């Protein structure tokens, strides 16, 4: 879905939120979590990196619907800002600065970020700061975003709803396990009858989305599919010893309908534990870093990656850091990229739909020893434990 026209941009908002009875706090003791009446927002991954002199922040935010009806959210253009503990200001910049969630601006809005009751989904934000001289940069950050609710009206039009300012304080690169949102306990109450019973049923918190990865390492479940990393190879290539990583990802359709996926061009990026960035390729060129899956670009989309219900297929992704000779290589990596759901219309045209941001923190990779000699991934302790569990399950 592209951007659509919006009606009554500044008209009074008709709220469709079902009244909640004693709504239970959703964040609880979760760090990096904030909540409003309609959704929770949790920073599940936060990284800093460098591109030359440019300082970069990459944050993955997980939104979960708290209502018992579908919820459509959009990021308010120009609202994202981060400030470090030295007062430096980071802003969103570039075509991939906002991923997965639609943007609300004066030019239009994109209502693609739809959450069913209890469902969660991730959005990714990239912010940058260009130091002008020898400024001291901070290590702790405050992040602020404006998120707006969108309400459908007749004629496939949309009305702007409540705008929420969400803030996250004291963010840093410190390792933290991402937790899937847990079920919220219902508030204790006496057994209702009649109209009171109907109101209580309407106000009951929705069942949370089931995480089919169930904490499994190297696995992501953003919605209608599971994407699991099968293996990673590491090698040095070329005259200047580019460090090349190739990652095989297995996608499995977990719905009862056929699913078509495409890789969002130029969205693949990796950051190592030393703050170095790995890219899909060089800026200004075409993204040809993916094999086995079609690519979604501005005017074209490859729709040959079709998954029938329960079917699984593998695609290979390549990232590289250029000219690493005599440079230290990291051993732990965080990778994120985006895929888009596609639909083939009766006319034969391909229509892009919902975009999903996938994030894989803490990938352990053994550095290669010589150019052209690949090294297989080195499993982290958590990954080794999971592999043993899977082995015992197969024996049973």
C-alpha positions as CSV (number, residue, x, y, z in Angstrom):
1,X,0.0,0.0,0.0
2,X,1.3,3.4,-0.9
3,X,0.4,6.6,0.8
4,X,-3.3,7.5,0.6
5,X,-5.2,10.7,0.7
6,X,-6.4,11.8,4.2
7,X,-9.6,13.7,4.9
8,X,-10.4,16.2,7.6
9,X,-6.7,16.6,8.6
10,X,-7.5,18.9,11.5
11,X,-11.1,17.9,12.1
12,X,-12.3,16.8,15.6
13,X,-11.3,13.2,16.2
14,X,-14.0,10.6,16.8
15,X,-12.5,8.1,19.3
16,X,-13.5,4.5,18.9
17,X,-11.7,3.2,21.9
18,X,-13.8,0.8,24.0
19,X,-13.9,2.0,27.6
20,X,-11.6,-0.2,29.7
21,X,-12.5,-1.3,33.2
22,X,-9.5,-1.0,35.6
23,X,-7.0,-1.4,32.7
24,X,-3.9,-3.2,34.1
25,X,-0.5,-1.5,33.6
26,X,1.2,-3.3,30.7
27,X,4.9,-2.5,31.0
28,X,5.2,-3.7,34.6
29,X,8.9,-3.9,35.5
30,X,10.0,-4.1,31.9
31,X,12.9,-1.6,31.2
32,X,12.8,0.5,28.1
33,X,9.0,0.3,28.0
34,X,6.3,3.0,27.9
35,X,2.6,2.7,27.5
36,X,-0.5,4.7,26.6
37,X,-4.2,3.6,26.7
38,X,-4.1,2.0,23.2
39,X,-0.6,0.5,22.9
40,X,2.7,-0.3,24.6
41,X,6.1,0.6,23.0
42,X,9.3,-1.2,24.0
43,X,12.8,-0.6,22.8
44,X,14.0,-4.2,22.1
45,X,17.3,-3.3,20.5
46,X,19.5,-0.1,20.7
47,X,22.8,0.3,18.9
48,X,25.3,3.1,18.2
49,X,27.8,3.0,15.3
50,X,30.0,5.2,13.2
51,X,30.1,6.0,9.5
52,X,33.2,8.1,9.1
53,X,32.6,11.0,11.4
54,X,28.9,10.5,11.5
55,X,27.4,9.1,14.7
56,X,24.5,6.8,14.2
57,X,21.8,5.5,16.5
58,X,19.6,2.5,15.5
59,X,16.6,1.6,17.6
60,X,14.1,-1.2,17.2
61,X,10.7,-0.4,18.9
62,X,8.1,-3.1,19.4
63,X,4.5,-1.8,19.5
64,X,1.7,-3.9,20.9
65,X,-2.0,-3.3,20.6
66,X,-3.8,-3.0,24.0
67,X,-7.3,-2.6,22.6
68,X,-9.9,-5.3,21.6
69,X,-10.1,-3.9,18.1
70,X,-7.6,-3.4,15.3
71,X,-5.2,-0.4,15.8
72,X,-3.5,1.5,13.0
73,X,-0.4,3.6,13.9
74,X,1.8,6.0,12.0
75,X,5.0,7.9,12.8
76,X,4.6,11.7,12.7
77,X,7.2,13.0,10.2
78,X,9.9,15.1,11.8
79,X,9.1,14.2,15.4
80,X,12.0,11.7,16.1
81,X,14.9,13.1,18.0
82,X,17.5,11.7,20.4
83,X,19.8,13.6,22.8
84,X,22.9,12.2,24.4
85,X,24.2,13.0,27.9
86,X,26.5,15.7,26.4
87,X,23.6,17.6,24.8
88,X,24.2,16.4,21.2
89,X,21.1,16.1,19.1
90,X,20.4,13.2,16.7
91,X,17.7,13.3,14.0
92,X,16.2,10.9,11.6
93,X,17.7,11.1,8.1
94,X,17.7,9.1,4.9
95,X,15.4,6.8,3.0
96,X,15.7,4.0,5.5
97,X,15.5,6.2,8.6
98,X,12.0,4.8,9.3
99,X,11.1,1.2,8.6
100,X,8.0,-0.9,8.8
101,X,5.7,1.8,10.3
102,X,4.0,4.2,7.9
103,X,4.7,8.0,8.0
104,X,2.2,10.7,8.7
105,X,3.0,14.1,7.0
106,X,1.3,17.0,5.4
107,X,1.7,15.3,2.1
108,X,-0.3,12.2,3.1
109,X,-0.2,9.2,5.3
110,X,0.6,5.5,5.0
111,X,-1.8,3.3,7.0
112,X,0.2,0.0,6.6
113,X,1.1,-0.5,10.3
114,X,-2.0,-2.4,11.4
115,X,-2.1,-4.3,14.7
116,X,-4.8,-6.8,15.5
117,X,-6.0,-7.1,19.2
118,X,-3.0,-8.2,21.3
119,X,-0.7,-8.3,18.3
120,X,2.8,-6.7,18.3
121,X,5.1,-5.7,15.5
122,X,8.5,-4.0,15.3
123,X,9.5,-0.7,13.7
124,X,13.1,0.5,13.2
125,X,14.4,4.1,13.5
126,X,17.8,5.4,12.5
127,X,19.1,8.7,13.8
128,X,22.3,10.6,12.9
129,X,24.5,13.4,14.2
130,X,27.4,15.0,12.3
131,X,29.9,16.5,14.7
132,X,31.3,19.8,13.4
133,X,34.5,19.7,15.3
134,X,35.9,18.0,18.5
135,X,32.6,17.8,20.4
136,X,32.5,15.2,23.2
137,X,29.8,12.6,22.4
138,X,27.7,10.9,25.0
139,X,27.1,7.3,25.9
140,X,23.5,7.6,27.3
141,X,20.6,8.7,25.2
142,X,17.0,9.9,25.5
143,X,14.8,9.1,22.5
144,X,11.5,10.8,21.7
145,X,8.9,9.9,19.0
146,X,5.4,11.0,18.1
147,X,3.0,8.2,17.1
148,X,-0.4,8.9,15.8
149,X,-3.5,6.7,15.7
150,X,-5.3,6.5,12.3
151,X,-9.1,5.9,12.0
152,X,-10.6,4.5,8.8
153,X,-13.8,6.2,7.5
154,X,-15.9,5.7,4.4
155,X,-14.4,5.7,0.9
156,X,-11.0,4.2,1.9
157,X,-10.2,7.5,3.6
158,X,-8.5,8.1,7.0
159,X,-8.9,10.5,9.8
160,X,-6.1,11.4,12.1
161,X,-6.7,10.3,15.7
162,X,-4.8,10.8,19.0
163,X,-1.1,11.7,18.8
164,X,1.1,10.3,21.5
165,X,4.6,11.5,22.5
166,X,6.6,8.4,23.6
167,X,9.9,8.8,25.4
168,X,12.7,6.4,26.4
169,X,15.3,7.5,28.8
170,X,18.9,6.4,29.6
171,X,19.2,4.2,26.5
172,X,22.7,2.7,25.8
173,X,24.5,-0.1,24.0
174,X,24.4,-2.2,27.2
175,X,23.3,-5.8,26.3
176,X,19.7,-6.6,27.1
177,X,17.5,-9.6,26.2
178,X,14.5,-8.7,24.1
179,X,11.3,-10.2,25.7
180,X,8.1,-10.9,23.9
181,X,5.2,-9.0,25.5
182,X,3.7,-11.2,28.1
183,X,0.0,-11.7,28.8
184,X,-1.5,-9.1,31.1
185,X,-3.5,-10.4,34.1
186,X,-7.1,-9.3,34.2
187,X,-8.1,-7.1,37.1
188,X,-9.9,-8.9,39.9
189,X,-13.7,-8.3,39.9
190,X,-16.9,-9.9,41.0
191,X,-18.9,-11.9,38.4
192,X,-20.8,-9.4,36.3
193,X,-24.3,-9.9,35.0
194,X,-26.5,-8.4,32.2
195,X,-25.1,-5.2,30.6
196,X,-22.2,-5.2,33.1
197,X,-21.1,-8.5,31.8
198,X,-21.1,-7.2,28.2
199,X,-19.1,-4.2,29.2
200,X,-16.6,-6.4,31.1
201,X,-16.2,-8.6,28.1
202,X,-15.6,-5.6,25.8
203,X,-13.0,-4.3,28.3
204,X,-11.2,-7.6,28.8
205,X,-7.5,-7.4,27.5
206,X,-6.9,-9.1,24.2
207,X,-4.9,-12.3,24.1
208,X,-1.3,-11.5,23.4
209,X,0.3,-12.6,20.1
210,X,2.0,-16.0,20.4
211,X,5.7,-15.9,19.7
212,X,6.4,-19.0,17.6
213,X,10.1,-18.5,18.1
214,X,9.5,-18.9,21.8
215,X,12.9,-17.2,22.7
216,X,14.8,-19.4,20.2
217,X,18.1,-17.8,19.2
218,X,18.5,-16.4,15.6
219,X,14.7,-16.6,15.0
220,X,12.2,-13.8,14.3
221,X,8.4,-14.0,14.1
222,X,7.2,-10.6,12.9
223,X,3.7,-11.8,11.9
224,X,2.6,-14.2,9.1
225,X,6.0,-15.9,8.8
226,X,9.0,-17.1,10.7
227,X,12.6,-16.1,9.6
228,X,15.3,-18.2,11.1
229,X,19.1,-17.9,10.4
230,X,20.4,-21.3,9.4
231,X,24.1,-20.4,9.1
232,X,26.7,-17.6,8.6
233,X,29.9,-17.8,6.7
234,X,32.7,-15.2,7.2
235,X,35.6,-14.5,4.7
236,X,38.0,-11.9,3.5
237,X,37.8,-11.0,-0.2
238,X,39.5,-8.9,-2.7
239,X,42.8,-6.9,-2.8
240,X,41.8,-4.8,0.2
241,X,40.5,-7.6,2.4
242,X,36.8,-6.8,2.5
243,X,35.2,-8.7,5.3
244,X,32.2,-10.5,3.7
245,X,29.4,-12.2,5.7
246,X,26.9,-14.4,4.0
247,X,23.8,-15.4,5.9
248,X,21.2,-18.0,5.0
249,X,17.7,-17.3,6.3
250,X,14.9,-19.8,6.2
251,X,11.4,-18.3,5.8
252,X,8.3,-20.3,6.8
253,X,4.7,-19.3,6.1
254,X,2.7,-19.8,9.4
255,X,-0.7,-18.8,7.9
256,X,-3.3,-20.7,6.0
257,X,-3.0,-18.5,2.9
258,X,-0.3,-18.2,0.2
259,X,2.3,-15.6,1.1
260,X,4.6,-13.6,-1.2
261,X,7.6,-11.8,0.2
262,X,10.3,-9.5,-1.2
263,X,13.4,-8.0,0.3
264,X,13.2,-4.2,0.7
265,X,16.2,-2.8,-1.2
266,X,19.0,-1.1,0.7
267,X,17.5,-2.0,4.1
268,X,20.1,-4.6,5.2
269,X,22.7,-3.4,7.7
270,X,24.8,-4.9,10.4
271,X,26.7,-3.5,13.3
272,X,29.6,-5.3,15.1
273,X,30.5,-5.0,18.8
274,X,33.2,-2.5,17.9
275,X,30.7,-0.1,16.4
276,X,31.6,-0.8,12.7
277,X,28.9,-1.0,10.1
278,X,28.5,-3.6,7.4
279,X,26.4,-2.7,4.3
280,X,24.5,-4.4,1.4
281,X,26.9,-2.6,-1.0
282,X,28.1,0.9,-2.0
283,X,25.9,3.9,-1.9
284,X,24.6,5.0,-5.3
285,X,24.6,1.4,-6.7
286,X,21.8,-1.1,-7.1
287,X,21.3,-3.5,-4.2
288,X,22.2,-7.0,-5.4
289,X,23.0,-8.5,-2.0
290,X,20.2,-11.1,-1.9
291,X,20.0,-14.4,-3.7
292,X,16.9,-16.5,-3.8
293,X,14.4,-13.7,-3.0
294,X,13.1,-10.9,-5.2
295,X,13.9,-7.3,-4.3
296,X,11.3,-4.5,-3.8
297,X,12.6,-1.2,-5.1
298,X,10.9,2.2,-5.9
299,X,9.4,1.1,-9.3
300,X,9.9,-2.7,-9.4
301,X,9.3,-5.7,-7.2
302,X,10.2,-9.3,-7.7
303,X,7.3,-11.6,-6.7
304,X,8.8,-15.0,-7.2
305,X,9.3,-15.8,-3.5
306,X,6.0,-17.5,-2.9
307,X,5.3,-19.6,0.2
308,X,2.3,-21.9,0.4
309,X,0.8,-22.5,3.8
310,X,3.4,-24.2,5.9
311,X,6.1,-24.1,3.2
312,X,9.6,-22.9,3.8
313,X,12.3,-21.5,1.5
314,X,15.8,-20.1,2.0
315,X,17.3,-16.8,0.8
316,X,21.0,-15.8,1.1
317,X,22.0,-12.3,2.2
318,X,25.5,-10.8,1.8
319,X,26.9,-7.9,3.8
320,X,30.4,-6.4,3.8
321,X,32.8,-4.0,5.5
322,X,35.3,-2.6,3.0
323,X,39.1,-2.5,3.3
324,X,39.6,-4.3,6.6
325,X,43.3,-5.1,6.2
326,X,45.1,-4.5,9.4
327,X,41.8,-3.5,11.1
328,X,40.3,-5.2,14.1
329,X,37.2,-7.4,13.3
330,X,34.3,-7.8,15.7
331,X,33.0,-11.1,17.0
332,X,29.4,-10.2,17.8
333,X,27.0,-8.7,15.3
334,X,23.5,-7.2,15.2
335,X,21.7,-7.4,11.9
336,X,18.5,-6.0,10.7
337,X,16.7,-5.8,7.4
338,X,13.2,-5.5,6.0
339,X,10.9,-7.6,3.9
340,X,7.7,-6.6,2.3
341,X,4.5,-8.6,1.7
342,X,3.4,-8.5,-1.9
343,X,0.1,-9.1,-3.7
344,X,-0.5,-9.9,-7.3
345,X,-3.5,-8.0,-8.6
346,X,-6.0,-9.5,-11.2
347,X,-4.3,-7.2,-13.8
348,X,-1.0,-8.9,-13.1
349,X,0.5,-5.9,-11.4
350,X,2.4,-6.3,-8.1
351,X,1.1,-4.3,-5.2
352,X,3.5,-3.8,-2.2
353,X,1.7,-4.3,1.2
354,X,2.9,-4.5,4.8
355,X,6.6,-4.1,5.5
356,X,8.2,-6.1,8.4
357,X,11.4,-5.1,10.1
358,X,13.6,-8.1,11.3
359,X,16.2,-7.7,14.0
360,X,18.9,-10.3,15.1
361,X,21.1,-9.2,18.0
362,X,24.2,-11.0,19.4
363,X,25.2,-13.1,16.3
364,X,28.5,-14.7,17.1
365,X,30.9,-15.0,14.1
366,X,34.5,-16.3,14.1
367,X,36.7,-13.8,12.2
368,X,38.4,-15.3,9.1
369,X,42.1,-16.1,9.2
370,X,43.0,-15.4,5.6
371,X,41.5,-14.0,2.4
372,X,39.3,-16.5,0.7
373,X,39.1,-18.9,3.6
374,X,35.5,-18.8,5.0
375,X,34.9,-19.5,8.7
376,X,31.6,-21.0,9.8
377,X,29.7,-19.1,12.5
378,X,30.7,-19.5,16.1
379,X,27.6,-20.3,18.2
380,X,27.0,-18.2,21.4
381,X,26.3,-20.1,24.6
382,X,22.5,-19.5,24.2
383,X,22.6,-20.8,20.6
384,X,24.5,-23.9,21.7
385,X,21.9,-24.7,24.4
386,X,19.1,-24.2,21.9
387,X,20.8,-26.5,19.4
388,X,21.1,-29.2,22.1
389,X,17.4,-28.8,22.9
390,X,16.5,-29.2,19.3
391,X,18.7,-32.3,19.0
392,X,17.0,-34.0,21.9
393,X,13.5,-33.1,20.5
394,X,14.4,-34.8,17.3
395,X,15.6,-38.0,19.1
396,X,12.3,-38.2,20.9
